[in-house]
Amino acid sequence: MKEQVNATRDQIENFKSSVLWHDIVEELEAWKEGFSMELDSVVDDATDNNPSTASVLMHIGDLNGRKKAVNYMLGIPDLFLSILEDKKDDTRRKRTD
């Protein structure tokens, strides 16, 4: 499936500089900080609760996945800009073929 972005480059750039995007970024960064704090507490929790190794590893993996998801969300505007740039390059190539 081909990626499709309906917004214009200017709309995306304006969004990236908007107060709304700034607020979203701050919230997502707070989530990542919370995930890091939760990761830091895994060892202490393991001492108190004595979970299985698999359970601890699953928890660590879950936290890692959450951080990756947040990082992906933070990069979506740049991803959209990249898709638009690739489309522009594709259009140029088609004209020269």
Contacts in CASP RR format, 6 or more apart in sequence:
PFRMAT RR
TARGET T0000
AUTHOR 0000-0000-0000
METHOD contacts of the structure
MODEL  1
MKEQVNATRDQIENFKSSVLWHDIVEELEAWKEGFSMELDSVVDDATDNN
PSTASVLMHIGDLNGRKKAVNYMLGIPDLFLSILEDKKDDTRRKRTD
3 83 0 8 1.000
4 83 0 8 1.000
5 12 0 8 1.000
5 80 0 8 1.000
5 83 0 8 1.000
5 84 0 8 1.000
5 87 0 8 1.000
7 15 0 8 1.000
7 80 0 8 1.000
8 84 0 8 1.000
9 81 0 8 1.000
9 84 0 8 1.000
12 77 0 8 1.000
12 80 0 8 1.000
12 81 0 8 1.000
12 84 0 8 1.000
13 81 0 8 1.000
15 21 0 8 1.000
15 77 0 8 1.000
16 77 0 8 1.000
21 77 0 8 1.000
25 74 0 8 1.000
28 70 0 8 1.000
28 73 0 8 1.000
28 74 0 8 1.000
31 66 0 8 1.000
31 70 0 8 1.000
32 67 0 8 1.000
32 70 0 8 1.000
32 71 0 8 1.000
35 63 0 8 1.000
35 66 0 8 1.000
35 67 0 8 1.000
35 70 0 8 1.000
36 67 0 8 1.000
38 63 0 8 1.000
39 60 0 8 1.000
39 63 0 8 1.000
42 56 0 8 1.000
42 59 0 8 1.000
42 60 0 8 1.000
42 63 0 8 1.000
45 51 0 8 1.000
46 56 0 8 1.000
51 59 0 8 1.000
END
